[in-house]
């Protein structure tokens, strides 16, 4: 067993997942224009990837002890390749939907395996290793964002004279560049032996593993994972569309910027901050910053304000995912991969089923309300098949410049209202995490629960 190679492959797999996420966030406007999709439909497509992620992160956590890490990672690799292929071939809603779903299934499997793999490889350094592992998420976001931005500039895809054929070719080229890191992590994993999970190594049976579901604090953390992931992934999925509507800049640049913040903070400062504030204290502080950042974004009128507000939001969302997993592993080690998978699945279900689709519906709703207030006749011209959703191809076909300006202004208003409502989620988190801080303080403080190993870490 080559621990270094397995951990490097895990990091690269996380980066590939983030690269795909970043590219998808950037190409949303192009997909809408090329395939004639509405914000609501885009929300449903993006949501399918997230709830596909949720399905396999939970199932993977349940099956990993029986099937082994190697088989699950093989499924992830082939699912990743197949999902990219279907996306490139998509010419309508359902092909794109199932391509995104397949990629989500692959990405959830990667998450289900790499978290317990890092814990099994480095049992005495788990918190730092989990933060380093998930520091590769922002690396992937940065790579995908810079790639998307560079191709947009090179091909002039956001120019007023951009042809439909160029827009279609542009998003396909961007998606095609997701394949190289997928092939790279597949190469690193090929032929490798994997360790058993921590719970198997400790001789813990299924009954004790599932007993975490009766622990009140674990159930509360499960609920909080719904909100933390919704705060992080919901706005990130829509950042390209929202900021283009709000201030007319390519939103992927903000995604790259906040990803850079995440990488530096996770890689170099997570250990210091956790020791200083405790994981729960750090999450309380993070929630406050995320709420302030999202609310400030709703008032942004210039690129400078966007980046200032994004700094608060970027710092705030940085520690949500790895700290929630770290707390789960440290406080409920008997839950093993099942507890980690369930925690990740809860968050992704929240983002996939709720936050991302809801944000899409909110944008259509508020835009149509504002258009109806200013130009009722325009509403019927931009609806898709009579539904309360805006068809971008119909918007592009409008000949009246005043009608086009009305739609643009309405979308700016919808972006403002969407960010404003979403900022309430981390505000609620701040209150609950503060209560948890008081709870742990009253019971002797936050501390790690140690598991005694009864078996050697064997490989399969």
Protein Blocks (a to p, Z undefined) as FASTA:
>chain_A
ZZklmmmmmmmmmmmmmmmmmmmmmmmmmmmmmnopafklmmmmmmmmmmmmmmmmmmmm
mmmmmnopmlmmmmmmmmmmmmmmmmmmpcbfklmmmmmmmmmmmmmmmmmmmmmmmmmm
mmmlmmmmmmmmmmmmmmmmmmmmmmmmmmmmmnopmbmklcfklmmmmmmmmmmmmmmm
mmmmmmmmgopacdddfklmnopafklmmmmmmpmklmmmmmmmmmmmmmmmmmmmmmmm
mmmmmnopafklmmmmmmmmmmmmmmmmmmmmmmmnopklmmmmmmmmmmmmmmmmmmgc
bfklmmmmmmmmmmmmmmmmmmmmmmmmmmmmmnmmmlmmmmmmmmmmmmmmmmmmmmmm
mmmmmmmmmmmmmommlmmmmpgghiacdcfklmmmpmblklmmmmmmmmmmmmmmmmmm
mmmmmmmmmmmmmmmmmmmmmnopaaddddddfbdcddZZ
